[in-house]
Amino acid sequence: MARNVILLGKGALAIRVAEWFLQNPDYTLKLVVPVIPEPKWTDSISAWANKHDVPLVESGRYKDIPGVKDEHWRIDLAFSVFYDRIIRPWFIDKCDRILNLHNGPLPRYRGVSPINWALKNEERMHGVTIHEITPGIDDGPIVSQVLYSIYPEFDEVRDAYLRGLAYGWTLFEQTMPILEKIKAVPQDESKALYYDSSKNALLGERRYFTREESLRAMAQPGKEH
């Protein structure tokens, strides 16, 4: 029997993941919950859902999923790709399984802007992780992970981000067929590194997709950076 899936997220990689679920006979893509407002610098998953007649939660809030507050509502799998809202325990409990694709090598670089911080910190390796969602921030057991090279001496954030999308797709595509065989491994808390949005101003020239864009924003008085 096909398992019912909800996809939460944004952008080109979320669309590829949604397309995979739509085409795979082992899954039924029931609903898409987009990030709202959708970023203008990437493809719209809302437009994709409308084109393929996949139901869409236009508010972008999972609490607005039809019937989700009903006592007996459940979903087999919820999968997040760069969704920007904290998933609360009441929703986690309604999912037989709930996973997140995070653009960082957990337990390092939990939180926001993981690639920006990795380049700021002059890392030579970064990664993508699929992990179970728990009430904490990016701290759930790891299902699968891939590491890849980044080059702080010449990489822009955009370069490393696009590289991460490619590796993230490969990780997803290779993980899903064996998902039920994988035993998730708890994260090593002694190696955890976390950044929240309150620290964004410290990113300096790594705040935005390019150094030029970041420096231009920093030079404008009164502009948040």
N, CA, C and O of each residue as an XYZ file, in Angstrom:
900
protein
N       0.843     -1.199      0.000
C       0.000      0.000      0.000
C       0.874      1.244      0.000
O       1.854      1.317      0.742
N       0.523      2.229     -0.835
C       1.300      3.469     -0.905
C       1.160      4.256      0.391
O       0.090      4.309      0.998
N       2.270      4.864      0.797
C       2.287      5.673      2.010
C       1.986      7.125      1.663
O       2.491      7.653      0.673
N       1.162      7.763      2.483
C       0.780      9.148      2.266
C       1.861     10.094      2.778
O       2.409      9.897      3.862
N       2.164     11.135      1.978
C       3.264     12.048      2.278
C       2.792     13.492      2.201
O       1.979     13.861      1.354
N       3.331     14.301      3.121
C       3.219     15.758      3.048
C       4.620     16.312      2.858
O       5.553     15.895      3.544
N       4.773     17.251      1.930
C       6.065     17.889      1.671
C       5.989     19.332      2.139
O       5.101     20.079      1.728
N       6.936     19.727      3.011
C       7.023     21.099      3.498
C       8.335     21.702      3.004
O       9.376     21.052      3.095
N       8.308     22.931      2.484
C       9.586     23.506      2.093
C       9.516     24.544      1.009
O       8.469     25.137      0.750
N      10.672     24.758      0.366
C      10.785     25.807     -0.647
C      11.862     25.441     -1.660
O      12.771     24.660     -1.381
N      11.731     26.024     -2.835
C      12.819     26.045     -3.791
C      12.969     24.825     -4.671
O      12.167     23.892     -4.650
N      14.051     24.880     -5.456
C      14.283     23.893     -6.512
C      14.446     22.479     -5.971
O      13.938     21.528     -6.565
N      15.152     22.330     -4.850
C      15.349     20.980     -4.314
C      14.049     20.416     -3.765
O      13.764     19.233     -3.953
N      13.256     21.237     -3.093
C      11.953     20.768     -2.598
C      11.068     20.322     -3.754
O      10.315     19.358     -3.621
N      11.150     21.015     -4.889
C      10.365     20.627     -6.056
C      10.830     19.269     -6.587
O      10.003     18.430     -6.944
N      12.139     19.050     -6.642
C      12.644     17.748     -7.105
C      12.179     16.624     -6.185
O      11.810     15.543     -6.644
N      12.203     16.891     -4.885
C      11.743     15.896     -3.908
C      10.250     15.641     -4.082
O       9.813     14.490     -4.074
N       9.463     16.706     -4.239
C       8.025     16.554     -4.442
C       7.736     15.761     -5.711
O       6.852     14.904     -5.724
N       8.481     16.047     -6.775
C       8.319     15.318     -8.034
C       8.615     13.833     -7.852
O       7.928     12.983     -8.419
N       9.635     13.524     -7.063
C       9.989     12.127     -6.792
C       8.831     11.415     -6.086
O       8.459     10.302     -6.457
N       8.269     12.067     -5.066
C       7.143     11.452     -4.361
C       5.934     11.298     -5.286
O       5.220     10.298     -5.219
N       5.712     12.288     -6.142
C       4.565     12.246     -7.047
C       4.665     11.076     -8.027
O       3.660     10.462     -8.388
N       5.896     10.780     -8.451
C       6.101      9.754     -9.470
C       6.304      8.359     -8.888
O       6.165      7.371     -9.608
N       6.628      8.259     -7.604
C       6.966      6.971     -7.015
C       5.699      6.214     -6.588
O       4.903      6.744     -5.813
N       5.506      5.002     -7.074
C       4.278      4.269     -6.749
C       4.156      3.862     -5.284
O       3.074      3.484     -4.835
N       5.257      3.935     -4.536
C       5.210      3.571     -3.119
C       4.692      4.700     -2.241
O       4.468      4.508     -1.046
N       4.498      5.890     -2.835
C       4.070      7.056     -2.061
C       2.931      7.779     -2.775
O       2.809      7.723     -3.999
N       2.107      8.454     -1.990
C       1.078      9.344     -2.518
C       1.304     10.728     -1.922
O       1.166     10.918     -0.714
N       1.650     11.687     -2.765
C       1.883     13.053     -2.289
C       0.527     13.722     -2.064
O      -0.167     14.075     -3.018
N       0.165     13.890     -0.812
C      -1.161     14.378     -0.457
C      -1.254     15.899     -0.422
O      -2.319     16.472     -0.656
N      -0.110     16.555     -0.122
C      -0.205     17.983      0.187
C       1.178     18.608      0.163
O       2.169     17.961      0.502
N       1.238     19.873     -0.242
C       2.459     20.658     -0.158
C       2.213     21.845      0.762
O       1.209     22.546      0.636
N       3.147     22.063      1.694
C       3.107     23.221      2.579
C       4.332     24.081      2.251
O       5.442     23.740      2.658
N       4.152     25.186      1.525
C       5.296     25.982      1.090
C       5.772     26.947      2.163
O       5.065     27.205      3.138
N       6.962     27.472      1.979
C       7.426     28.612      2.766
C       6.777     29.860      2.165
O       6.881     30.111      0.965
N       6.108     30.634      3.018
C       5.441     31.853      2.568
C       5.948     33.040      3.383
O       5.967     32.964      4.611
N       6.363     34.143      2.735
C       6.409     34.337      1.284
C       7.518     33.500      0.653
O       8.556     33.252      1.266
N       7.278     33.075     -0.570
C       8.282     32.289     -1.265
C       9.423     33.202     -1.730
O       9.178     34.302     -2.225
N      10.669     32.742     -1.569
C      11.790     33.567     -2.034
C      11.755     33.733     -3.550
O      11.389     32.811     -4.279
N      12.142     34.921     -4.012
C      12.090     35.212     -5.446
C      13.301     34.665     -6.190
O      13.308     34.623     -7.420
N      14.332     34.242     -5.446
C      15.571     33.815     -6.090
C      15.583     32.322     -6.438
O      16.590     31.807     -6.923
N      14.481     31.639     -6.193
C      14.422     30.218     -6.530
C      13.049     29.886     -7.102
O      12.144     30.720     -7.078
N      12.898     28.680     -7.611
C      11.637     28.272     -8.219
C      10.532     28.161     -7.168
O      10.800     27.896     -5.996
N       9.301     28.365     -7.598
C       8.141     28.355     -6.705
C       7.548     26.958     -6.608
O       7.096     26.394     -7.604
N       7.553     26.405     -5.396
C       6.916     25.107     -5.210
C       5.394     25.242     -5.233
O       4.693     24.278     -5.540
N       4.877     26.430     -4.913
C       3.431     26.652     -5.022
C       2.992     26.550     -6.475
O       1.980     25.921     -6.783
N       3.761     27.175     -7.368
C       3.435     27.096     -8.797
C       3.519     25.652     -9.285
O       2.694     25.207    -10.082
N       4.527     24.927     -8.797
C       4.663     23.521     -9.183
C       3.442     22.721     -8.722
O       2.886     21.932     -9.486
N       3.031     22.928     -7.472
C       1.891     22.184     -6.927
C       0.618     22.490     -7.720
O      -0.151     21.582     -8.033
N       0.398     23.750     -8.042
C      -0.783     24.118     -8.813
C      -0.756     23.480    -10.206
O      -1.785     23.022    -10.702
N       0.410     23.451    -10.823
C       0.541     22.867    -12.161
C       0.221     21.380    -12.156
O      -0.335     20.852    -13.119
N       0.581     20.695    -11.046
C       0.414     19.243    -10.983
C      -0.814     18.829    -10.162
O      -0.971     17.655     -9.828
N      -1.681     19.794     -9.840
C      -2.929     19.521     -9.109
C      -2.680     18.841     -7.766
O      -3.451     17.982     -7.337
N      -1.590     19.242     -7.110
C      -1.308     18.773     -5.755
C      -1.874     19.795     -4.778
O      -1.546     20.976     -4.892
N      -2.706     19.396     -3.826
C      -3.262     20.353     -2.867
C      -2.172     21.150     -2.151
O      -1.089     20.639     -1.863
N      -2.491     22.417     -1.873
C      -1.507     23.364     -1.362
C      -2.078     24.105     -0.161
O      -3.226     24.548     -0.188
N      -1.269     24.239      0.903
C      -1.653     25.081      2.036
C      -1.110     26.475      1.762
O       0.073     26.735      1.979
N      -1.961     27.365      1.289
C      -1.497     28.650      0.774
C      -0.914     29.553      1.849
O      -0.118     30.440      1.541
N      -1.294     29.346      3.101
C      -0.742     30.175      4.184
C       0.695     29.805      4.514
O       1.427     30.607      5.094
N       1.108     28.580      4.143
C       2.438     28.112      4.487
C       2.561     27.620      5.917
O       3.668     27.337      6.375
N       1.461     27.513      6.625
C       1.476     27.073      8.024
C       0.902     25.657      8.120
O      -0.210     25.391      7.663
N       1.672     24.765      8.715
C       1.194     23.380      8.808
C      -0.031     23.257      9.691
O      -0.788     22.294      9.569
N      -0.238     24.223     10.585
C      -1.434     24.171     11.438
C      -2.710     24.397     10.630
O      -3.812     24.142     11.114
N      -2.553     24.884      9.378
C      -3.702     25.126      8.518
C      -3.986     23.958      7.571
O      -4.850     24.064      6.701
N      -3.265     22.848      7.734
C      -3.578     21.654      6.949
C      -5.015     21.224      7.254
O      -5.365     21.076      8.425
N      -5.849     21.022      6.246
C      -7.249     20.639      6.506
C      -7.361     19.392      7.382
O      -6.804     18.339      7.075
N      -8.096     19.544      8.477
C      -8.363     18.419      9.365
C      -7.253     18.064     10.324
O      -7.395     17.117     11.097
N      -6.124     18.809     10.299
C      -4.963     18.404     11.087
C      -5.234     18.411     12.589
O      -4.586     17.682     13.341
N      -6.178     19.222     13.023
C      -6.472     19.286     14.460
C      -7.468     18.213     14.902
O      -7.761     18.085     16.091
N      -7.988     17.442     13.939
C      -8.898     16.359     14.306
C      -8.140     15.276     15.079
O      -6.963     15.024     14.821
N      -8.811     14.662     15.998
C      -8.178     13.683     16.883
C      -7.524     12.539     16.120
O      -6.452     12.072     16.503
N      -8.152     12.091     15.058
C      -7.682     10.887     14.370
C      -6.855     11.195     13.117
O      -6.502     10.279     12.374
N      -6.545     12.469     12.876
C      -5.744     12.811     11.694
C      -4.314     12.321     11.869
O      -3.694     12.558     12.906
N      -3.781     11.624     10.838
C      -2.393     11.185     10.855
C      -1.847     11.190      9.442
O      -2.605     11.171      8.472
N      -0.531     11.217      9.329
C       0.135     11.103      8.031
C       1.273     10.107      8.176
O       1.925     10.048      9.218
N       1.512      9.323      7.128
C       2.579      8.318      7.191
C       3.966      8.968      7.249
O       4.827      8.553      8.024
N       4.164      9.998      6.409
C       5.476     10.646      6.341
C       5.303     12.124      6.048
O       4.578     12.499      5.127
N       5.968     12.966      6.831
C       6.123     14.389      6.514
C       7.597     14.614      6.229
O       8.455     14.168      6.991
N       7.894     15.303      5.136
C       9.285     15.516      4.732
C       9.496     17.001      4.505
O       8.776     17.633      3.732
N      10.493     17.551      5.189
C      10.799     18.986      5.128
C      12.084     19.211      4.336
O      13.097     18.550      4.566
N      12.023     20.158      3.396
C      13.207     20.582      2.647
C      13.303     22.099      2.759
O      12.667     22.830      2.000
N      14.097     22.560      3.705
C      14.319     23.992      3.922
C      13.042     24.721      4.356
O      12.870     25.901      4.054
N      12.155     24.025      5.059
C      10.977     24.676      5.648
C      11.452     25.559      6.794
O      12.365     25.183      7.529
N      10.839     26.735      6.956
C      11.406     27.726      7.867
C      10.652     27.912      9.173
O      10.943     28.839      9.929
N       9.691     27.046      9.447
C       8.955     27.157     10.703
C       9.324     26.012     11.642
O       9.567     24.887     11.205
N       9.359     26.313     12.925
C       9.623     25.277     13.921
C       8.434     24.321     13.964
O       7.283     24.751     14.042
N       8.720     23.031     13.913
C       7.673     22.011     13.967
C       7.398     21.679     15.428
O       8.284     21.216     16.146
N       6.191     21.915     15.851
C       5.824     21.725     17.253
C       5.524     20.254     17.557
O       5.182     19.484     16.660
N       5.657     19.871     18.843
C       5.441     18.468     19.214
C       4.077     17.913     18.829
O       3.965     16.738     18.481
N       3.037     18.745     18.885
C       1.692     18.214     18.581
C       1.622     17.716     17.138
O       0.925     16.742     16.853
N       2.350     18.384     16.212
C       2.342     17.939     14.820
C       3.271     16.737     14.633
O       2.939     15.801     13.906
N       4.416     16.765     15.280
C       5.333     15.622     15.212
C       4.610     14.347     15.629
O       4.776     13.296     15.008
N       3.812     14.448     16.676
C       3.112     13.268     17.199
C       2.062     12.723     16.227
O       1.650     11.569     16.344
N       1.632     13.540     15.277
C       0.638     13.104     14.301
C       1.263     12.456     13.063
O       0.552     11.986     12.175
N       2.590     12.435     13.013
C       3.295     11.855     11.873
C       3.891     10.504     12.273
O       4.581     10.405     13.287
N       3.629      9.480     11.489
C       4.286      8.204     11.767
C       5.794      8.358     11.643
O       6.559      7.735     12.379
N       6.212      9.206     10.691
C       7.628      9.556     10.578
C       7.714     10.968     10.007
O       6.947     11.334      9.117
N       8.658     11.760     10.529
C       8.835     13.122     10.046
C      10.330     13.402      9.938
O      11.073     13.288     10.913
N      10.754     13.773      8.727
C      12.171     13.931      8.415
C      12.452     15.319      7.864
O      11.568     15.985      7.325
N      13.699     15.738      8.011
C      14.148     17.031      7.513
C      15.443     16.858      6.733
O      16.336     16.121      7.149
N      15.536     17.542      5.603
C      16.797     17.628      4.874
C      17.426     18.967      5.223
O      16.904     20.027      4.875
N      18.562     18.899      5.920
C      19.224     20.101      6.436
C      20.517     20.349      5.674
O      21.290     19.423      5.426
N      20.746     21.597      5.308
C      21.898     21.957      4.486
C      23.151     22.174      5.333
O      23.820     23.201      5.219
N      23.456     21.199      6.178
C      24.634     21.285      7.026
C      25.028     19.908      7.535
O      24.216     18.982      7.517
N      26.279     19.766      7.992
C      26.796     18.472      8.455
C      26.519     18.256      9.940
O      27.433     18.312     10.762
N      25.271     18.014     10.276
C      24.904     17.863     11.688
C      25.793     16.832     12.386
O      26.202     15.840     11.784
N      26.089     17.085     13.675
C      25.525     18.096     14.571
C      26.117     19.506     14.429
O      25.692     20.423     15.132
N      27.086     19.687     13.535
C      27.612     21.027     13.309
C      26.673     21.805     12.387
O      26.033     21.251     11.493
N      26.620     23.108     12.642
C      25.834     24.030     11.829
C      24.339     23.734     11.859
O      23.665     23.686     10.830
N      23.850     23.538     13.084
C      22.409     23.560     13.292
C      21.916     25.001     13.124
O      22.692     25.953     13.212
N      20.611     25.138     12.882
C      20.038     26.479     12.816
C      20.060     27.066     11.419
O      19.999     26.345     10.423
N      20.149     28.407     11.360
C      19.989     29.112     10.089
C      21.334     29.364      9.403
O      22.389     29.356     10.038
N      21.263     29.587      8.101
C      22.412     29.990      7.274
C      23.648     29.107      7.475
O      24.746     29.628      7.667
N      23.488     27.794      7.435
C      24.638     26.929      7.705
C      25.783     27.099      6.715
O      26.947     27.049      7.111
N      25.476     27.299      5.432
C      26.548     27.472      4.456
C      27.246     28.806      4.658
O      28.471     28.888      4.564
N      26.481     29.845      4.934
C      27.087     31.155      5.197
C      28.084     31.071      6.342
O      29.190     31.605      6.255
N      27.684     30.395      7.420
C      28.562     30.297      8.583
C      29.772     29.415      8.311
O      30.870     29.694      8.792
N      29.575     28.365      7.549
C      30.715     27.496      7.235
C      31.778     28.256      6.447
O      32.971     28.106      6.712
N      31.360     29.061      5.490
C      32.322     29.858      4.729
C      32.922     30.957      5.599
O      34.118     31.234      5.508
N      32.113     31.576      6.432
C      32.620     32.589      7.363
C      33.702     31.999      8.263
O      34.698     32.659      8.557
N      33.505     30.769      8.693
C      34.449     30.098      9.586
C      35.589     29.404      8.836
O      36.410     28.713      9.438
N      35.628     29.597      7.520
C      36.692     29.067      6.658
C      36.818     27.545      6.738
O      37.915     26.988      6.770
N      35.654     26.896      6.769
C      35.633     25.434      6.720
C      36.044     24.971      5.314
O      35.855     25.688      4.332
N      36.599     23.779      5.241
C      36.943     23.178      3.954
C      35.958     22.081      3.556
O      35.927     21.655      2.401
N      35.157     21.628      4.515
C      34.151     20.604      4.253
C      32.808     21.076      4.797
O      32.733     21.722      5.842
N      31.759     20.739      4.067
C      30.407     21.006      4.533
C      29.592     19.738      4.294
O      30.170     18.691      4.004
N      28.282     19.803      4.406
C      27.512     18.584      4.226
C      26.022     18.822      4.162
O      25.536     19.933      4.372
N      25.305     17.746      3.865
C      23.845     17.719      3.879
C      23.429     16.520      4.722
O      24.042     15.455      4.652
N      22.381     16.707      5.520
C      21.944     15.667      6.458
C      20.444     15.462      6.359
O      19.681     16.427      6.318
N      20.026     14.222      6.320
C      18.613     13.879      6.518
C      18.485     13.345      7.938
O      19.173     12.398      8.320
N      17.600     13.959      8.713
C      17.466     13.562     10.127
C      16.006     13.576     10.551
O      15.162     14.211      9.919
N      15.734     12.872     11.615
C      14.398     12.878     12.204
C      14.147     14.222     12.880
O      15.038     14.784     13.518
N      12.939     14.724     12.735
C      12.570     15.974     13.393
C      12.110     15.675     14.809
O      11.280     14.795     15.039
N      12.662     16.425     15.750
C      12.307     16.352     17.165
C      11.896     17.756     17.614
O      12.001     18.696     16.825
N      11.436     17.926     18.845
C      11.051     19.272     19.286
C      12.209     20.269     19.328
O      11.967     21.475     19.367
N      13.458     19.802     19.322
C      14.604     20.707     19.312
C      14.887     21.242     17.921
O      14.144     20.960     16.981
N      15.968     22.021     17.782
C      16.353     22.619     16.509
C      17.434     21.759     15.851
O      18.584     21.764     16.289
N      17.071     21.038     14.821
C      18.028     20.250     14.024
C      18.839     19.269     14.873
O      20.002     19.001     14.570
N      18.230     18.733     15.931
C      18.995     17.876     16.840
C      18.525     16.424     16.846
O      18.935     15.639     17.702
N      17.656     16.063     15.881
C      17.137     14.703     15.852
C      18.127     13.698     15.305
O      19.104     14.084     14.663
N      17.898     12.419     15.543
C      18.790     11.360     15.063
C      19.021     11.428     13.561
O      18.119     11.750     12.788
N      20.250     11.119     13.167
C      20.657     11.229     11.761
C      20.321      9.948     11.009
O      20.673      8.848     11.436
N      19.631     10.112      9.879
C      19.294      8.996      8.995
C      20.412      8.781      7.984
O      20.873      7.655      7.797
N      20.848      9.849      7.332
C      21.915      9.751      6.335
C      22.591     11.106      6.184
O      22.033     12.141      6.550
N      23.795     11.080      5.641
C      24.573     12.321      5.538
C      25.620     12.165      4.441
O      26.146     11.076      4.213
N      25.913     13.278      3.765
C      27.003     13.309      2.798
C      27.823     14.578      3.040
O      27.272     15.646      3.308
N      29.139     14.442      2.941
C      30.045     15.583      3.081
C      30.602     15.949      1.713
O      30.770     15.087      0.850
N      30.887     17.231      1.523
C      31.457     17.686      0.263
C      32.387     18.878      0.511
O      32.303     19.544      1.543
N      33.254     19.128     -0.435
C      34.252     20.190     -0.297
C      33.644     21.561     -0.568
O      32.805     21.717     -1.456
N      34.078     22.552      0.209
C      33.808     23.952     -0.085
C      35.146     24.692     -0.066
O      36.132     24.203      0.485
N      35.160     25.876     -0.677
C      36.423     26.573     -0.900
C      36.289     28.035     -0.478
O      35.985     28.892     -1.307
N      36.511     28.322      0.798
C      36.272     29.681      1.290
C      37.141     30.745      0.633
O      36.801     31.928      0.657
N      38.265     30.330      0.045
C      39.130     31.325     -0.586
C      38.517     31.893     -1.863
O      38.870     32.999     -2.271
N      37.590     31.145     -2.514
C      36.963     31.708     -3.717
C      35.470     31.420     -3.844
O      34.805     32.051     -4.666
N      34.925     30.505     -3.074
C      33.487     30.225     -3.145
C      32.676     31.425     -2.668
O      32.969     32.006     -1.623
N      31.665     31.790     -3.434
C      30.602     32.624     -2.907
C      29.606     31.705     -2.200
O      29.607     30.496     -2.429
N      28.760     32.275     -1.346
C      27.716     31.486     -0.704
C      26.856     30.790     -1.763
O      26.476     29.630     -1.604
N      26.560     31.504     -2.829
C      25.748     30.932     -3.907
C      26.392     29.685     -4.497
O      25.700     28.707     -4.778
N      27.715     29.708     -4.688
C      28.419     28.557     -5.254
C      28.256     27.332     -4.364
O      27.895     26.255     -4.839
N      28.522     27.501     -3.080
C      28.438     26.379     -2.145
C      26.993     25.923     -1.973
O      26.733     24.733     -1.791
N      26.054     26.863     -2.031
C      24.638     26.515     -1.915
C      24.192     25.637     -3.081
O      23.519     24.627     -2.877
N      24.559     26.016     -4.289
C      24.183     25.209     -5.454
C      24.842     23.833     -5.410
O      24.242     22.839     -5.818
N      26.066     23.780     -4.918
C      26.743     22.490     -4.758
C      25.971     21.643     -3.739
O      25.791     20.440     -3.928
N      25.523     22.284     -2.667
C      24.758     21.574     -1.645
C      23.439     21.031     -2.165
O      23.007     19.953     -1.757
N      22.787     21.775     -3.070
C      21.544     21.274     -3.659
C      21.796     19.994     -4.442
O      21.011     19.049     -4.374
N      22.899     19.972     -5.188
C      23.220     18.778     -5.978
C      23.496     17.581     -5.082
O      23.001     16.483     -5.335
N      24.288     17.793     -4.031
C      24.578     16.696     -3.112
C      23.335     16.317     -2.305
O      23.136     15.145     -1.985
N      22.504     17.301     -1.978
C      21.278     17.014     -1.242
C      20.332     16.132     -2.034
O      19.698     15.238     -1.475
N      20.233     16.381     -3.340
C      19.385     15.543     -4.176
C      19.929     14.122     -4.244
O      19.170     13.160     -4.131
N      21.232     13.985     -4.428
C      21.829     12.652     -4.462
C      21.584     11.906     -3.159
O      21.247     10.722     -3.173
N      21.752     12.595     -2.032
C      21.523     11.971     -0.729
C      20.074     11.506     -0.614
O      19.816     10.375     -0.201
N      19.131     12.370     -0.976
C      17.718     11.997     -0.902
C      17.415     10.792     -1.783
O      16.790      9.828     -1.342
N      17.866     10.857     -3.034
C      17.553      9.819     -4.010
C      18.118      8.465     -3.604
O      17.522      7.428     -3.897
N      19.274      8.471     -2.926
C      19.878      7.207     -2.514
C      19.359      6.725     -1.157
O      19.434      5.535     -0.852
N      18.838      7.639     -0.349
C      18.332      7.271      0.971
C      16.937      6.651      0.909
O      16.667      5.653      1.577
N      16.055      7.243      0.109
C      14.654      6.860      0.169
C      14.389      5.381     -0.136
O      13.559      4.777      0.543
N      15.050      4.773     -1.120
C      14.753      3.363     -1.384
C      15.117      2.415     -0.237
O      14.594      1.303     -0.165
N      16.004      2.846      0.654
C      16.416      1.989      1.772
C      16.036      2.588      3.120
O      16.547      2.167      4.158
N      15.142      3.570      3.104
C      14.805      4.301      4.325
C      14.379      3.381      5.458
O      14.795      3.568      6.601
N      13.559      2.394      5.149
C      13.022      1.530      6.205
C      14.081      0.601      6.797
O      13.870      0.027      7.865
N      15.202      0.450      6.124
C      16.281     -0.398      6.633
C      17.266      0.373      7.519
O      18.051     -0.230      8.250
N      17.220      1.699      7.450
C      18.227      2.513      8.137
C      17.818      2.751      9.584
O      16.681      3.129      9.868
N      18.752      2.525     10.485
C      18.550      2.857     11.891
C      19.168      4.224     12.158
O      20.384      4.393     12.059
N      18.327      5.198     12.496
C      18.813      6.553     12.749
C      19.732      6.567     13.971
O      19.493      5.863     14.951
N      20.781      7.378     13.893
C      21.811      7.430     14.939
C      21.726      8.768     15.676
O      21.737      9.816     15.031
N      21.642      8.761     17.010
C      21.603     10.022     17.758
C      22.816     10.893     17.464
O      23.914     10.387     17.229
N      22.610     12.203     17.480
C      23.701     13.137     17.248
C      24.618     13.217     18.473
O      24.183     13.032     19.609
N      25.887     13.496     18.210
C      26.884     13.679     19.261
C      26.818     15.125     19.742
O      27.322     16.029     19.075
N      26.192     15.344     20.905
C      25.984     16.696     21.406
C      27.294     17.423     21.707
O      27.327     18.654     21.721
N      28.361     16.682     21.945
C      29.648     17.329     22.233
C      30.211     18.046     21.007
O      31.104     18.885     21.132
N      29.688     17.716     19.816
C      30.172     18.329     18.579
C      29.182     19.342     18.001
O      29.383     19.852     16.899
N      28.121     19.629     18.742
C      27.065     20.491     18.216
C      27.527     21.937     18.087
O      28.274     22.453     18.918
N      27.052     22.579     17.008
C      27.316     23.993     16.752
C      26.033     24.580     16.190
O      25.472     24.055     15.229
N      25.563     25.682     16.795
C      24.249     26.223     16.453
C      24.321     27.733     16.262
O      24.959     28.440     17.042
N      23.657     28.217     15.214
C      23.528     29.652     14.973
C      22.055     29.983     14.741
O      21.364     29.291     13.994
N      21.582     31.053     15.393
C      20.225     31.522     15.125
C      20.280     32.864     14.400
O      21.357     33.424     14.197
N      19.115     33.373     14.013
C      19.060     34.573     13.180
C      19.555     35.825     13.897
O      19.891     36.815     13.247
N      19.604     35.793     15.221
C      20.080     36.975     15.952
C      21.563     37.246     15.701
O      22.052     38.340     15.980
N      22.274     36.255     15.176
C      23.709     36.410     14.921
C      24.007     36.760     13.458
O      25.172     36.844     13.070
N      22.969     36.964     12.651
C      23.190     37.184     11.227
C      24.116     38.359     10.922
O      24.907     38.301      9.980
N      24.018     39.422     11.715
C      24.840     40.602     11.448
C      26.328     40.290     11.542
O      27.145     40.998     10.954
N      26.689     39.240     12.274
C      28.092     38.870     12.431
C      28.654     38.189     11.190
O      29.861     37.968     11.098
N      27.796     37.858     10.244
C      28.265     37.178      9.039
C      29.062     38.101      8.116
O      29.849     37.633      7.293
N      28.856     39.402      8.257
C      29.623     40.349      7.452
C      29.456     40.100      5.965
O      28.334     40.073      5.458
N      30.576     39.918      5.260
C      30.528     39.753      3.804
C      29.956     38.405      3.378
O      29.787     38.152      2.185
N      29.656     37.533      4.349
C      29.036     36.242      4.042
C      27.535     36.250      4.322
O      26.901     35.195      4.318
N      26.961     37.431      4.564
C      25.542     37.510      4.936
C      24.628     37.077      3.791
O      23.641     36.376      4.015
N      24.954     37.491      2.571
C      24.086     37.220      1.428
C      24.775     36.277      0.436
O      25.838     35.727      0.724
N      24.160     36.101     -0.726
C      24.647     35.109     -1.682
C      26.025     35.436     -2.249
O      26.773     34.530     -2.618
N      26.368     36.730     -2.320
C      27.686     37.123     -2.814
C      28.306     38.143     -1.879
O      27.601     38.840     -1.149
N      29.616     38.227     -1.904
C      30.305     39.237     -1.104
C      29.882     40.642     -1.539
O      29.679     41.522     -0.703
N      29.753     40.843     -2.837
C      29.372     42.163     -3.348
C      28.027     42.596     -2.797
O      27.866     43.737     -2.362
N      27.054     41.682     -2.814
C      25.730     41.997     -2.290
C      25.791     42.298     -0.795
O      25.125     43.219     -0.322
N      26.574     41.542     -0.059
C      26.688     41.737      1.381
C      27.327     43.081      1.698
O      26.842     43.809      2.565
N      28.414     43.419      1.003
C      29.118     44.676      1.254
C      28.250     45.871      0.865
O      28.286     46.909      1.526
N      27.476     45.724     -0.200
C      26.569     46.797     -0.620
C      25.509     47.041      0.443
O      25.174     48.189      0.736
N      24.981     45.972      1.021
C      23.974     46.110      2.072
C      24.572     46.748      3.324
O      23.924     47.567      3.976
N      25.809     46.372      3.661
C      26.467     46.925      4.845
C      26.746     48.417      4.693
O      26.835     49.140      5.685
N      26.885     48.875      3.451
C      27.215     50.269      3.202
C      26.002     51.188      3.224
O      26.147     52.410      3.200
N      24.817     50.610      3.269
C      23.596     51.425      3.255
C      23.148     51.716      4.678
O      22.734     50.797      5.385
N      23.219     52.962      5.115
C      22.810     53.320      6.471
C      21.347     52.970      6.712
O      20.480     53.231      5.877
N      21.097     52.382      7.859
C      19.744     52.039      8.245
C      19.233     50.747      7.681
O      18.161     50.289      8.076
N      19.971     50.130      6.757
C      19.525     48.850      6.199
C      19.964     47.723      7.120
O      21.109     47.686      7.569
N      19.044     46.803      7.397
C      19.382     45.662      8.261
C      20.436     44.802      7.587
O      20.291     44.424      6.424
N      21.480     44.502      8.308
C      22.484     43.586      7.804
C      23.188     42.899      8.963
O      24.079     42.079      8.745
